[in-house]
Amino acid sequence: MDDASLVNPSFITDTAGEYVISLTVNDAELDSESDNLVITVVDPNVTLSGYISGTFKHIMGLPIASVNFLINDQSVVTNEQGILSYRISVEENATVSIETNNDRIPYASYTSRPINQNAESMLSLGEQTLPLYQVIEILLIDTCDTTSTQEHILAFTLTEHEAPLFNIDYQFSQTLTVWEKATVTIPVGVTFNVHSETGLLRELGQGTYHNNITYVSRYSDPDITAGTTLFTCSTNP
């Protein structure tokens, strides 16, 4: 410490470890009780190494093979069993970022907690279920007007998925013309909020109409175009 009698003394460490800083105030007659603070100093040049691993599947429990991920900007691909394994070196207390980089699944990202120890298994992702894109046919039916040709802009916002570690921020808008099938490529096995500014909606089996509905995109055989039907009513019941 440069001068302990100063109001704002400074102290530069040269070794990593724990330091106890003690403050005592004197009014020229008596010393106060000391107030202690423990400071932990780390060496920013310490490098830690270990494996990052995880298994990726889609909603039907089958592996997502040959999918590219970026781990701290390094490209890594899952094997035929959907397993991701990569040895990485990072500075102590650095984080690891993992993000998808593939047009078969929507963008998903994960950032780890600070890494602070060497371990052969540095970071285990466990088993993650990520949604695959699939072609969906959507038909919007006006239950109050069989001759309507009105267009509706529907906004789909993903609200629920089954990958607990990963953040998936996905949304899109689709213009649908009543009574005309529309083909969209959409993540399946997830839950969307569907919002319409131009009319009320309901899904098959629902009896009431709303500006916002919950829609679950269901998985089907990849060789089959899945379909769903949404309903609107031009008289706003």
C-alpha positions, 0 to 999 in steps of 0.5 A: 500500500502506497501510504496507509495514512491517506484518505484514498490509499492504493494497493497493487497486487503482484500475486493471485490469492486472497487479501484482507483489507483492514480499515481503521479510523483515528480522530487523533485520539482513539482508533475505531474498530477495524472493518475488514474486507476480503478481496480475491485476486485472480490471474487473468492469464490462467488458462483452463482446458476441458471438454464440452459435451451434450446430446441433441435430439428433436421432439420425437427423440431422434438425434439431430445429426450433422448440425453445426454449432459455434462454440466461442466462434469455433465451428463444431458438428454433431455426430450421427448420434447427435452428440457434440464433443469439443475440447476447449481452452479458456481463460479463468472465469471466462464464459463459453458461448454456444449457438446454432449455425444451421438452417435446419433449426432456428437460432438458439444460444447459450452462455455458460457461467464463468469457468473457474477450474480445470476438469476433463468434463468442463461443461456438460449440456446434458440432453437438449431437445431442439426444434427442427424446421418443417413445412406446414400448410396453414388454412385460414377459414372464415366461419361466418363468410364462405366467400371472404377473400380477406387477408390477415397478417398473423404474427407468430412468436415462439413462447415455449420449447424443450431445450432448458439451457438454450434461449430461442428467440424466434418470431415471424409474420405471415399474410394469410388469405381466407380460404387459401392454403399457405405453405410456411417453414416453421419450427415444430414441437414448440408453442407459439403465440399467434396474434392478429391485428385484423381479426379474431382467431381460434384453433380447431376445438376452440369455441371462442375467438381472440386476438391472441391464441396459443398454437402448438406446431406438431411434428409429423413424418419429415416426408409429409407436409403437416397441416393445421387449420385456423379459424376467423369470423368476419363478424367478430362474434 
